[in-house]
């Protein structure tokens, strides 16, 4: 018969509780949209940087929280955080690795109310890992799914669709 003391159970419970808190914190930091959207941004996609941070084009080289399978190319959608390299822009920023959040995608997706949504271009805004913008304003509309997840983007967006 297997016997575990009460103190061991309490220690195991507290360790598991601490691990759960850490994972929640990390989950909040790099969270994607809470809705399931069609993946329209994949690795090697070039995105337009639609803020006034100084970058013009960003090439996607990685995607946060993309649980993938072997040989599957990871993808993202509005509200997802990506890692990219700046291809066009100010000389200081060129060839640097930055984090960004996708705010628009060309591929259409279906919302729960039945409407299909798509934009003219693929666009993102440069941020730090906490989700704070590096620029001060956002040009063009922002997807509603992105605005729900990232409050800083919703505040500085001119239009939310």
C-alpha positions as a Markdown table, in Angstrom:
| # | Residue | x | y | z |
|---|---|---|---|---|
| 1 | Unk | 0.0 | 0.0 | 0.0 |
| 2 | Unk | 1.3 | 3.4 | -1.0 |
| 3 | Unk | 1.3 | 6.1 | 1.8 |
| 4 | Unk | 2.0 | 9.8 | 1.4 |
| 5 | Unk | 2.1 | 12.1 | 4.4 |
| 6 | Unk | 0.0 | 15.2 | 4.7 |
| 7 | Unk | 3.1 | 17.5 | 4.7 |
| 8 | Unk | 4.3 | 16.0 | 1.4 |
| 9 | Unk | 0.9 | 16.6 | -0.2 |
| 10 | Unk | 0.9 | 20.2 | 1.0 |
| 11 | Unk | 4.4 | 20.8 | -0.4 |
| 12 | Unk | 3.4 | 19.2 | -3.8 |
| 13 | Unk | 0.3 | 21.4 | -3.9 |
| 14 | Unk | 2.2 | 24.6 | -3.2 |
| 15 | Unk | 4.8 | 23.8 | -5.8 |
| 16 | Unk | 2.1 | 23.1 | -8.4 |
| 17 | Unk | 0.3 | 26.3 | -7.4 |
| 18 | Unk | 3.5 | 28.3 | -8.0 |
| 19 | Unk | 4.0 | 26.7 | -11.3 |
| 20 | Unk | 0.5 | 27.5 | -12.4 |
| 21 | Unk | 0.9 | 31.2 | -11.4 |
| 22 | Unk | 4.1 | 31.4 | -13.5 |
| 23 | Unk | 2.5 | 29.9 | -16.5 |
| 24 | Unk | -0.5 | 32.2 | -16.2 |
| 25 | Unk | 1.8 | 35.2 | -16.1 |
| 26 | Unk | 3.7 | 34.0 | -19.2 |
| 27 | Unk | 0.4 | 33.2 | -20.9 |
| 28 | Unk | -0.9 | 36.8 | -20.3 |
| 29 | Unk | 2.4 | 38.3 | -21.5 |
| 30 | Unk | 2.4 | 36.7 | -25.0 |
| 31 | Unk | -1.3 | 35.9 | -25.4 |
| 32 | Unk | -2.9 | 35.7 | -28.7 |
| 33 | Unk | -6.5 | 36.6 | -29.5 |
| 34 | Unk | -9.1 | 34.7 | -27.4 |
| 35 | Unk | -11.0 | 33.9 | -30.5 |
| 36 | Unk | -9.9 | 31.2 | -33.0 |
| 37 | Unk | -9.1 | 33.0 | -36.3 |
| 38 | Unk | -7.7 | 31.8 | -39.6 |
| 39 | Unk | -4.0 | 31.9 | -39.7 |
| 40 | Unk | -2.9 | 34.5 | -42.3 |
| 41 | Unk | 0.7 | 35.4 | -41.2 |
| 42 | Unk | 3.4 | 32.8 | -41.3 |
| 43 | Unk | 7.2 | 32.7 | -41.1 |
| 44 | Unk | 8.9 | 34.8 | -43.8 |
| 45 | Unk | 5.9 | 37.0 | -44.3 |
| 46 | Unk | 6.7 | 40.7 | -44.8 |
| 47 | Unk | 4.4 | 43.0 | -42.8 |
| 48 | Unk | 3.9 | 46.8 | -43.1 |
| 49 | Unk | 4.8 | 48.5 | -39.8 |
| 50 | Unk | 1.9 | 50.9 | -39.3 |
| 51 | Unk | 3.1 | 53.1 | -36.5 |
| 52 | Unk | 5.6 | 56.0 | -36.2 |
| 53 | Unk | 8.4 | 54.0 | -34.7 |
| 54 | Unk | 10.7 | 54.4 | -37.7 |
| 55 | Unk | 10.4 | 51.0 | -39.3 |
| 56 | Unk | 8.6 | 50.5 | -42.6 |
| 57 | Unk | 8.7 | 46.7 | -43.4 |
| 58 | Unk | 9.2 | 43.9 | -40.9 |
| 59 | Unk | 10.0 | 40.3 | -41.9 |
| 60 | Unk | 8.5 | 37.6 | -39.6 |
| 61 | Unk | 11.2 | 35.2 | -38.2 |
| 62 | Unk | 9.3 | 33.8 | -35.2 |
| 63 | Unk | 5.9 | 33.6 | -33.5 |
| 64 | Unk | 5.2 | 33.6 | -29.8 |
| 65 | Unk | 3.0 | 30.8 | -28.4 |
| 66 | Unk | 2.7 | 28.9 | -31.6 |
| 67 | Unk | 2.3 | 25.3 | -30.6 |
| 68 | Unk | 3.2 | 23.4 | -33.7 |
| 69 | Unk | 4.0 | 20.0 | -35.1 |
| 70 | Unk | 7.1 | 18.7 | -36.8 |
| 71 | Unk | 7.6 | 20.4 | -40.2 |
| 72 | Unk | 4.5 | 22.6 | -39.8 |
| 73 | Unk | 5.2 | 26.3 | -40.4 |
| 74 | Unk | 4.0 | 28.3 | -37.4 |
| 75 | Unk | 1.4 | 31.0 | -38.1 |
| 76 | Unk | -0.2 | 34.0 | -36.4 |
| 77 | Unk | -3.3 | 36.2 | -36.7 |
| 78 | Unk | -4.4 | 39.6 | -35.4 |
| 79 | Unk | -3.6 | 39.9 | -31.7 |
| 80 | Unk | -0.6 | 37.5 | -31.9 |
| 81 | Unk | 2.9 | 38.6 | -31.0 |
| 82 | Unk | 5.7 | 38.0 | -33.4 |
| 83 | Unk | 9.4 | 38.4 | -33.6 |
| 84 | Unk | 10.7 | 40.0 | -36.8 |
| 85 | Unk | 13.7 | 41.7 | -38.4 |
| 86 | Unk | 13.4 | 45.2 | -39.7 |
| 87 | Unk | 14.0 | 45.2 | -43.5 |
| 88 | Unk | 13.1 | 48.9 | -44.3 |
| 89 | Unk | 13.2 | 51.9 | -42.2 |
| 90 | Unk | 15.6 | 54.2 | -40.3 |
| 91 | Unk | 19.2 | 53.2 | -40.4 |
| 92 | Unk | 19.3 | 52.7 | -36.6 |
| 93 | Unk | 16.5 | 50.1 | -36.8 |
| 94 | Unk | 17.5 | 48.3 | -39.9 |
| 95 | Unk | 18.7 | 44.7 | -39.5 |
| 96 | Unk | 17.6 | 44.6 | -35.8 |
| 97 | Unk | 15.4 | 42.0 | -34.2 |
| 98 | Unk | 12.2 | 43.4 | -32.7 |
| 99 | Unk | 8.9 | 42.1 | -31.3 |
| 100 | Unk | 5.7 | 43.3 | -32.8 |
| 101 | Unk | 1.9 | 42.6 | -32.6 |
| 102 | Unk | -0.2 | 41.8 | -35.7 |
| 103 | Unk | -3.1 | 44.3 | -36.1 |
| 104 | Unk | -4.3 | 43.4 | -39.7 |
| 105 | Unk | -4.2 | 40.5 | -42.1 |
| 106 | Unk | -5.3 | 40.0 | -45.7 |
| 107 | Unk | -6.7 | 36.6 | -45.2 |
| 108 | Unk | -10.4 | 36.7 | -44.3 |
| 109 | Unk | -11.7 | 35.1 | -41.1 |
| 110 | Unk | -15.2 | 34.6 | -39.7 |
| 111 | Unk | -16.4 | 36.2 | -36.5 |
| 112 | Unk | -19.0 | 34.6 | -34.2 |
| 113 | Unk | -21.7 | 37.0 | -35.4 |
| 114 | Unk | -21.3 | 35.5 | -38.9 |
| 115 | Unk | -19.4 | 38.4 | -40.6 |
| 116 | Unk | -16.3 | 37.8 | -42.7 |
| 117 | Unk | -13.5 | 40.3 | -42.1 |
| 118 | Unk | -10.4 | 41.0 | -44.1 |
| 119 | Unk | -8.1 | 44.0 | -44.6 |
| 120 | Unk | -6.1 | 45.4 | -47.6 |
| 121 | Unk | -2.7 | 44.6 | -46.1 |
| 122 | Unk | -0.8 | 42.7 | -43.5 |
| 123 | Unk | 0.3 | 45.1 | -40.8 |
| 124 | Unk | 1.9 | 45.2 | -37.3 |
| 125 | Unk | 3.1 | 47.6 | -34.7 |
| 126 | Unk | 6.4 | 47.5 | -32.9 |
| 127 | Unk | 6.2 | 46.8 | -29.2 |
| 128 | Unk | 8.3 | 45.6 | -26.3 |
| 129 | Unk | 7.6 | 42.2 | -24.6 |
| 130 | Unk | 5.1 | 43.7 | -22.3 |
| 131 | Unk | 3.0 | 45.0 | -25.2 |
| 132 | Unk | 3.8 | 48.7 | -24.8 |
| 133 | Unk | 4.1 | 50.5 | -28.1 |
| 134 | Unk | 7.4 | 51.9 | -29.3 |
| 135 | Unk | 5.6 | 54.5 | -31.5 |
| 136 | Unk | 3.0 | 57.0 | -30.3 |
| 137 | Unk | 0.3 | 56.5 | -32.9 |
| 138 | Unk | -1.1 | 53.8 | -35.2 |
| 139 | Unk | -2.0 | 54.4 | -38.8 |
| 140 | Unk | -5.1 | 52.7 | -40.2 |
| 141 | Unk | -7.7 | 50.5 | -38.6 |
| 142 | Unk | -7.0 | 47.8 | -36.0 |
| 143 | Unk | -8.9 | 44.4 | -35.8 |
| 144 | Unk | -11.3 | 44.2 | -32.9 |
| 145 | Unk | -9.7 | 40.9 | -31.8 |
| 146 | Unk | -6.4 | 42.6 | -31.3 |
| 147 | Unk | -7.9 | 45.5 | -29.4 |
| 148 | Unk | -9.5 | 43.2 | -26.9 |
| 149 | Unk | -6.2 | 41.5 | -26.0 |
| 150 | Unk | -3.8 | 44.5 | -26.1 |
| 151 | Unk | -5.3 | 47.5 | -24.3 |
| 152 | Unk | -2.4 | 49.8 | -25.2 |
| 153 | Unk | -3.1 | 49.3 | -28.9 |
| 154 | Unk | -6.8 | 50.0 | -28.4 |
| 155 | Unk | -6.0 | 53.3 | -26.7 |
| 156 | Unk | -3.8 | 54.6 | -29.5 |
| 157 | Unk | -5.8 | 53.2 | -32.4 |
| 158 | Unk | -7.7 | 55.7 | -34.6 |
| 159 | Unk | -10.3 | 53.1 | -35.7 |
| 160 | Unk | -11.2 | 49.6 | -34.5 |
| 161 | Unk | -13.0 | 47.3 | -36.9 |
